[in-house]
């Protein structure tokens, strides 16, 4: 870039001193996930029906905690019944709605034929297994439909773009994940405002007509740890999932501050959440009908995860980003999501700056009516990891002035503790990349 173009504008920007804050949430979680998974599968009523049968194991594109361990455990447990197991990607239109890309996404997540010891059969072909009352065709992955039974693995949590009795979870894994691009397209046909209604309507046909045996429902706490594993029979999913969704909402972490000048997010990605960043956390949504409570003036995103495989859905929610993220973007893998979901907000291009240094300075520079020396800045690794973040001095002083370890009222926050009360300044390498990482328990800074 020509320095004279905008360097003179950005040069006066000064970064404030930062402090690392640890946020303490409910830590309840399963210590031995593999053992819990195996127990749930073995204790499922009627599991012996899969003996000598063909079983499709549906795995999605989310970066679920310990996903390779969970998938491997399910496979090894099912093998006790001498069934013939294969994996199918259950991720709607992700990977640009290309079967080879969906296989690659699973590989990025640690799930492949080599690591799991069973075939991965990926196809975008679908079969129509029924119709809703208003004659909407209900699609089901052709490869999964070729099996005698299908078993799915799904994380249950609030969705980023719509509200309903069923959001991200077991029903959606069938309707959207195993519906592939066609199924996802029909479910989104009336827009995000009616997504919950469509999901339930189409889901009921799936639960009646598909070869689904059960779904292994998972729940994570605010530390990205598995806190629930439950095998739910196909005929009980519609009844049980709403209650599990309400439980999952209690684990959703938040940013416990209001009136933030700049939120800096290290990384976004489809493995983190469907919209790259959890819209419930940042209060910016890809769907215009969602009610937001804006509290961030500027949002800067620095990078795209490798696991996202070029799908930069959610980048459009940011105001400013980096050339590094921009060059990782694949239109072929990003746009099918937005075309299918009938929304464009998440795939727009933010202001692109040369590097982290410029992107962060531009974030501060563009905040209207910012108070010099009292900037309110928060930096997070991603929207899954809110147990540790960095805050500017103005916010740190608020924490220190309050009762030790007290969180703010009104948010889904935990107890707060500043790790290093001396503070530090962000450091950048010669390319302008941010090298200041996250602090350990002793307050020593480490590069991410």
Helices and strands as residue ranges (DSSP letters): H 3-10, E 18-24, H 33-42, G 47-50, E 54-59, H 67-78, G 79-81, E 84-89, G 95-97, H 99-108, H 113-116, E 119-120, E 126-131, E 137-141, H 142-145, E 149-155, H 170-172, I 173-177, H 180-187, G 192-194, H 195-209, E 212-220, E 226-233, H 234-249, E 260-265, H 279-282, E 296-301, G 306-308, G 315-317, E 320-322, H 323-328, H 331-341, G 345-347, E 351-353, H 356-365, E 377-380, E 388-392, H 393-401, E 415-418, E 438-439, E 445-446
